């Protein structure tokens, strides 16, 4: 399920790394009122210009979305790992068996000493 998302994210990040030194242009068409609204927010927010405001806002939203989706992906992966461990437990090693025997002997001795 998360394999496709993981592949897409990895591919996007690889593409981003390849073009870090390159500049790209981003144009958007929007209603005049919306542009004025954004310009007002940029001015009131202390941004140098509308471009800085839009880039900052979009970057913050992008980080929020990516962080949330990565949490979901990790959560799904953790659930699968946990469920697999519960349904397909590994056999205890000899050291673990010995530790259990030592613990049981200690508990039994402690109970006998208290009687």
N, C-alpha and C positions, 0 to 999 in steps of 0.2 A: 504494500500500500504506500509506504513512504519512500520506496525506492525511486519512483519517478520524480517525486518532489526533490529528493536529495540530488538526483542526477541533474535536474534543471538548475537547482541552486549552485551546484559545483560548476556547471557549464557557464552560468552567468558570471560567477566570481572569476573564473579563468579568463573569460572574455574581458572583464573589467580590468584585471591585472595586466593584460596585454596592452591595453590602451590607456594606462594611467598617465603617461606623459603627453598623450594626444589630447587636443581640445575638440569638443563636439558642440554643435549648435542645437538648441532646443527652441522651437517656435510653437506658439499656441494661439489659437483664435478664440476670443471670448467676447462677450457683450461689453460695451463701453462702461456700463454701470458696474459690472463686476471688476473691470480693470481699475476704475476709480476707487472702488471699495478696497481692493488690494493695495493700491497706492496709499490710501489713507492709513491702513494698518501698518504698512512699511514705514511711513513717516512717523506715526505715533510710537512704533516699536523701536525707533532709532536706527533703522537700517539705512545704509548709504543710498540704496536705490531699490526699485521693484525687483530687479533680478536677484539681488542678495536675499531679499525677503522670500521670494518664491523658492529659491534653491534651499534655503535654510528650512522652510516649512515642509517642503517635499522630502528633504533628507531626514528630518525628524520623524515624519510619518512613515517613511520607508523603513527606518530603523525599528520603529515600534511594530510594524507589521512583520518584519523578518524575525525579530526577537520572539514575538508571540507564536509564529508558525514553527520556529525552531523548538520552542518549548513543547508544543503539541507533538512534533515529530519525536523529540527525545522522550516524552511521556509515553507515546505509543510504543517506542522501542523498549523502554524500561518495563512496560506492562508485558510485552511479549517475552522478554528475558525472564521476568519474575514468574510468569505463568509456566514457561518452559521448565524452570528450575523446580517448581512445585509438582508438575505433572511428570517430569522425567528426572527425579533426583539422582545424583551420582552416588555410587556406593561409598561408604565411609572407608577411609584408609586405615591401615593397621595402627598408625599413630593415634588416630581419632578413636578407634576401638579401645586402645590401651588407656587413653585419657578418660574415656567413659568408665572403664573398669576401675581405674584409680579413684575417680570421683565417687562411684557407687560404694567402693570399699571405705572411703573416707566418711561418707554419709552414714553408712551402717555402723562404723566404729563410733562416730559422734553420738548416734542414737543410743547405742549400747552403753556408752559412758554416762549419758544423762539418765539412764534407768536406774 
